[in-house]
Amino acid sequence: MKGALPEFPCLESRLFQDWTFNGGSWHNGPRKGELIPVKNTAPGQIVILTTRRPDQSEGERQIIGAYEIGKIDAQYNLTATPNNRIRLTKQQSELLPFWRYFRNAKPGMEWKTGLFRYLKPEQVHTILTDMATVCGETRAGAAAEALLVKHFSGTQPAPPAGALKGKLPAGKEAAIARKYPGGEGPDHLALKEWVAHNPAAVGLPRNSKYDLEHLFTSGDCVDILFTLPTGQFAVVEIETRFPFPGAHQAIKYRALQAAARSWRLSDNRVTAILVAWDFDASTLQFCRRYNIETWKCRSGSAGTRIKTQT
């Protein structure tokens, strides 16, 4: 903006203060200046709030909040109920791209004109489910859960069916974001993908099937879960320079996979493997104590199993 800041420049400027929104007004034509009614809604229905920054493309539009409508006045203002108002953080919004859930009648991700779109109940259900997963044990997560219970209790959400393809499920993206708060390093990613596509490099059958960043019900995700031809499993944790934290992670993931199969936590049908560029003596001693295989490996070459000694 140039010059003095207007007292009320736009609806968005006070959105999370007033918790109200409307369809705006006509800018051109014979109805210029008239309010645009939001007809297909009513108190008790849910508003999903989205935005994109000026430097983002339309395909990068994000969901930034939600609320349940408490009242609609003569100016078509959709005002929130006092409860279950959801304002997402920047990090949470980045995990909820709008076009994952919505598609136009014609191909493409274009908003074009107008301030609102109508969503189907199943789309709202899926969005709130992913919102609750992404937000976890926060006020926003609790509000999303409350709306789910009130409006969709007892039913399973449909998978996202929007125009945006190739995105990981929101729950897995959230787990990866927690696991790598500063982003996954290129060396770690290269080694992880090398091992996933070359299981023989760490002593596993060549035809083992992999799942990168396998997500457990707990919200944890292991770097690689291998399903072996025998029906057994291997959880593989990848480290590069500092392997000791990964040894603890490997113990956790082995137990989680056993629990997912309703097996004893010590069941030998789940093998724990720690892969790193190199190992120090204390990490090797720890892995021996807790029966974790240790493999010295770099991307592009076969690994060498390090035999742990007493």
N, C-alpha and C positions, 0 to 999 in steps of 0.2 A: 504494500500500500504506500501511497505517497501522501504527504501532508498530514493533517491531524487525524488521529485514530478515531473512527466513528464510535459512538457509544454502543451501538449494536450493529456491527458490520455484517453478520450473517448468523444463521441458526447454529452453525457448527461452533461459533465462538463461545457459546454458553450451553452447549449440548450437555456436558457433564455437570453443569450447575443447575440448570432448569429441568433437565431430563424430559424435554419435549421436542418434537419434530413435526414437520408437516410437508406437504407436497410442493411447496413453493408457489410461484405464480407464473402466468404466461408472460413471456418476454416479447412475443411478436403476434401479429395477426389481430383480428377483430376483438379477441378476448384479452388483449395485452393489459397487464396489471391485475387481472382477476386471479383469485386463488385457485389452485389445482386441487380438487378434492381427492382424498384417498378413500375410495368407495368400498373396496372389498376388504373391510376389516371391522373390528368391533372391540370394545373393552374385553380384556381377558386374552386377546391374541398377543403374539410376540413380535417385537421389532428386532431385527438384526441390523446393526450399525456397521458400515464399511467406509473405507477411505483409501486414498493413495496419495503419496507425496507428489509434488510437481515434477520431481526427477524420476518418477517411476512410470512404467508403461501401464496401460489398463489391465494387462494380464497379471500385474503384480498387486492388484487391489487386495486389501486385507480386511478381515473382520476385526473390529476394535471394541465391540461391546454388544449388549442386548438388554432388552427390558420387556416387561409385560405391560400392556396398555391398561391404564386405570380409568381414563376418561378421554372423550373426544369432544371438543367444543365446536361452536359454530364456525370458527375459522379453520376447522379441520386439524387442529393441533392434537397430536397423539401424545398424551402425557402419561408418564410412567406411574405405576403403583409405587407406594413407599418401599416395598420389599423387592428383593431379588433384582436389583439393578447391577448390571455387570459392566465394568470398565476394565479392559484388558491392558496389560503392560505392553511395551513395544516388543519385548521378546516373545510374549504369548501371541500377539497379533501376527508376528512373522511366521508362526506355525499354522495359521488358519487363513490360507488364501481363499478369497471369496469364490473364485472361478473353479475351485475344486468341487463345489457343491451346486453351482448354477450354470445353466447354459441357455443361450438364446435359441429362438426357433430356427435361425440360420446359423451356420458354422461361424466360429470366430468368437473372440472375447472383446466385444465392443459395448460400451455403456451408452454412448451417444447422448441423447437428451433426457431430461427429467431427473428428479431427485430420488425416485423410489422404483422398486420392482416388487412384484408380488411373488412370494415363495409358497410352495406347496408344504403342507404339514410334514410330509416325510423328509423334505429338505431341512426344515427347522429342527426336526428330531435328530438328524445326523449331525448338524452343526452343533447343537447343544451337547450331544454326546462327546464329540471331539473337543469341545470347549472344556467340558468337565475333566477330560483326560489330560489336556494340555495344562490346565490351571492347577490340578491336583489339590493338595490340602491348603487352599487359600480361600479368601472370602469369595473371590470370583468363582472358584471351583464349587464351593458350597452352594452358591446361588444358582449355578447351572444345574447342579444335581437336584435342587429344589424344584426348578422349573420342569426338569425331566420327570420327576415323580408326580408332579401335579398334572401334567399334560400328556405324558406318554408312558405312565407306569405299566409295567407288565409286558411291554412290547420291545422287540429288538429293532434297532435302527437299520435302515437300508445302507448299503455301502455308498460312498460318494459317487455321484454320476454327473459331475459337471464337465465343463469344456476343458479344464486343465488336466492334462495327463502326465504320467511319468513321475508323480510325486509319491513319496513314501506315505504310509498311513500316519495320521496326526500323532497317534500314540507312540509310534516308533521314532518319529522326528523329535518328539518331546524328550524321549529317553536318550537319544543321541545328543541332543542339546545339553542335557544334564551331565552326560558322561564326558563331553568335550566342551566345557564352558567357553574356552577360547578358540574353539574350532579344532578339528582333527588335523594334525600335522601331515605334510605330504609323505614323509618317510614311513609313518605309521600306516597310512592308507595304502601305500605301495606294497608294504610287507603283508598287510592283511589280505589284499586282493591276490597277491602271488600265492599265498598259502591256500586261500579258498579255491583257487583254480588248479592247484597242484598239491593235493593232499598227501601224495607219496613223499613230498619233501619233508614231512614230519611223521613219516612212518605209517600213514593210514592207507587203506586200499584206494587205488586210483579212481575207482568208480563210486567213491563216497559222494553223497549229495550234500551241498553246503547251503547254509542260510546265513547271510551276512547280517550282523547286528540283530540276531534273533531276540525277539521281545518276549520276556516272561510276564506272567500275570502280575507280578510284584512291581512292574514298571522298569525292572533292570533289563539290560540287553548285553549279551555276550558278543564278543567280536565275531566269532564264527561258531555255529553249531553244525557239526557233521553228523549225518545219518549214515551209518555203515551198512554194507550189503547184508550183514548178519542180523540187522535189527538193533544193534547196539548204537551208542552215541559217543561222540567226543566233543567236549567244550574246549575251545581254543582261545586263549587270551594272548593278544599280541602286545609286546612292548618293544622298545628299541634300546635306549641307553640305560633305563632304570627299571629293571624287571621286578624288584621286590613288591611294589604295590600290586602288580598283576598276579603274583602268587596268591595273595589273599582273595583277589577277585575270582581266580580259578576255583578256589574252594567253594565260594558262594554259588557260582554258576553250576558246578557239578551237583550240588545239593538241590538247586532249583529244578534242574532237569530231571533228577530222580523223583522229586516230589510231583512234577508235572506228569510223570508216568505212574504215580502211586507206588513207587518202589521205595525200599529202604534207602536212607541217605547215603549209606555206605555201599550200595549195590555196585558191583564191579562192571555192570553193563554200561556205566557212564565213566568215561576216562577224562581226566583233566590234563590239559597240555598247556604249558607256558612256552611261548616262542619269543626270543629276544636276540639282539645282535651279539650279546655276550652276557656272561653271568659272573657274579661275585660269589665268594665262598659262602657267605651267610645266606644268600638266596638259595643256593643249591642245598644247603643243610636244611633249610625250612621246607623245601619241596620234597626232599627225601622223607622228612618226618610226616608229611601229609600226602604222600603218594601222588605227587604231581610230576608228570613227565616234563623234562626240560630239553628244549631243542634250540641249538644255536643256528640261526638262519638269517640270511639276507635275501631280499627279493631278487629273483633271477637265478638262484642257485639252490641246490639241494641242501637241506639242513643236516646237522650232525647232532645226534642225541648225546647229551652230556650225562654220563652215568654218575649219579649222586653217590657219595661214599660216606660212611660213618666217620 
